[in-house]
Amino acid sequence: AQLQQSPDDVGGSCGGAFEILTFWTSPAMIQYRLSGTSWSTLDQDTMKDRWRFKPKTSQLLDYYYIHHQAQSSVLNSSGGGREGFVKTMTNLTEEFANKDVPFQPVATGLILHVTEIEEWRGSVTNRLHERYLYKRKTTLESCKEKEDSPKWQKQVLVP
């Protein structure tokens, strides 16, 4: 999942438009688009606690980003290209096979304060997939919800 900031928002954690898109392929074929107008970060103690539940390959990738090459940077031939990356990941997998990957302090957790959820359920038999939109009915005050529990309105969308 990736947090994507709207170009209309120039920063901060309040008043913009933010989205997270997730997709699960087989067997479910389900996609969720979570939208919100504010977000916050998890503190380092919470991140350290949740680190141990993160899949080992994801932990190794975070380790790679810090100690080898930044995420989304270009894999160039001087570093072995894709083959060099795969080899390094294989070596890291072997190195940490029987021990924990150390927590990487640059790891950041984001909490999106969701106001809309769009759900897409694919159809393997035809293109008549299912789509739903859930809108949160709540009053936001300074980007913080009031104490009353949020209510959700469900709408069925055309595929």
C-alpha positions in Angstrom: 0.0 0.0 0.0 1.2 3.4 -0.8 0.1 6.7 0.7 -0.4 9.1 -2.2 -0.8 12.8 -1.6 -3.0 14.9 -3.8 -1.1 17.6 -5.8 -3.6 20.1 -4.4 -2.1 19.7 -0.9 1.3 21.2 -0.3 2.1 19.4 3.0 0.9 18.9 6.5 -1.4 16.3 7.8 -4.7 18.1 7.6 -6.9 19.4 4.9 -5.5 17.6 1.9 -6.6 14.5 0.0 -4.8 11.2 0.7 -5.3 7.7 -0.6 -4.1 4.2 0.0 -4.7 1.6 -2.7 -4.5 -2.2 -1.9 -5.0 -5.1 -4.2 -5.2 -8.8 -3.5 -5.0 -11.1 -6.5 -5.9 -14.8 -6.4 -8.0 -16.2 -5.1 -9.9 -13.1 -3.8 -9.3 -10.4 -6.6 -10.3 -7.6 -4.3 -9.1 -4.0 -4.3 -9.7 -1.3 -1.7 -9.1 2.4 -2.2 -9.1 4.2 1.2 -9.4 8.0 1.1 -9.0 10.5 3.9 -8.3 14.1 4.5 -5.8 13.7 7.4 -3.1 11.3 8.5 -0.7 10.9 11.4 2.4 8.9 12.1 3.0 6.0 14.5 5.6 6.7 17.2 8.9 4.8 17.2 7.9 2.5 20.1 4.8 1.3 18.3 6.8 0.9 15.1 9.4 -1.3 17.0 6.5 -3.4 18.5 4.9 -3.9 15.1 8.2 -4.6 13.3 8.2 -8.2 14.5 4.9 -8.9 12.8 6.1 -7.5 9.4 6.9 -10.3 6.9 10.6 -11.2 6.9 11.1 -10.2 3.2 9.7 -6.8 3.9 12.0 -6.4 6.9 14.9 -7.4 4.6 13.8 -4.9 2.0 13.9 -2.1 4.6 17.4 -3.3 5.6 18.4 -3.2 1.9 17.1 0.4 1.5 19.2 1.6 4.3 22.4 -0.4 3.8 22.5 -0.8 0.1 20.3 1.3 -2.1 17.2 3.6 -1.6 13.8 2.4 -2.6 12.7 3.4 -6.1 16.3 4.4 -7.1 17.5 3.1 -10.5 19.2 -0.3 -10.5 22.3 0.4 -12.6 24.7 -2.0 -14.2 27.6 -1.0 -12.0 25.7 -2.5 -9.0 24.8 -5.6 -11.0 21.4 -4.4 -12.1 18.4 -6.6 -11.3 20.6 -9.7 -10.9 22.8 -7.8 -8.4 19.8 -6.8 -6.4 18.4 -10.4 -6.3 21.8 -11.7 -5.3 22.1 -9.2 -2.5 18.6 -10.1 -1.3 19.4 -13.8 -1.4 22.6 -13.1 0.6 20.5 -11.1 3.2 18.0 -13.9 3.4 20.7 -16.4 4.2 22.4 -14.0 6.6 19.2 -13.5 8.6 17.8 -17.0 8.2 18.1 -17.9 11.9 18.1 -14.4 13.5 16.0 -11.3 13.6 16.4 -8.5 11.2 17.2 -5.4 13.3 14.6 -2.7 13.4 15.4 0.1 10.9 14.7 3.4 12.6 13.7 5.0 9.3 10.7 2.7 9.1 7.6 4.9 9.3 4.0 3.9 10.0 1.2 6.1 8.8 -2.4 6.1 10.0 -4.9 7.4 7.4 -8.1 8.8 9.0 -10.4 7.3 6.4 -13.5 9.1 5.2 -14.3 6.9 2.1 -13.6 3.3 1.1 -14.1 2.0 -2.4 -14.3 -1.7 -2.7 -13.8 -3.6 -6.0 -14.4 -7.3 -6.3 -13.3 -8.8 -9.6 -15.2 -11.4 -11.6 -13.3 -14.2 -13.2 -16.3 -15.2 -15.4 -17.2 -11.9 -16.9 -16.5 -8.1 -16.6 -19.5 -7.6 -14.3 -17.4 -7.1 -11.2 -18.9 -5.6 -8.0 -18.1 -2.1 -6.8 -19.1 -0.4 -3.5 -18.5 3.0 -2.0 -18.6 3.5 1.7 -18.8 7.1 2.9 -18.2 8.1 6.5 -20.7 10.4 7.9 -18.9 12.2 10.6 -18.0 15.8 11.6 -14.4 16.6 11.5 -13.1 19.4 13.7 -9.4 20.4 13.3 -8.9 17.0 11.6 -10.0 15.1 14.7 -13.2 13.2 14.9 -15.8 14.0 17.5 -16.5 11.5 20.2 -19.6 10.1 18.5 -19.1 6.9 16.5 -18.9 7.3 12.8 -21.7 6.0 10.6 -21.1 4.7 7.1 -23.3 5.0 4.0 -23.0 2.2 1.5 -23.6 2.8 -2.2 -23.4 0.3 -5.1 -21.4 1.6 -8.1 -21.6 0.7 -11.8 -18.6 -1.5 -12.6 
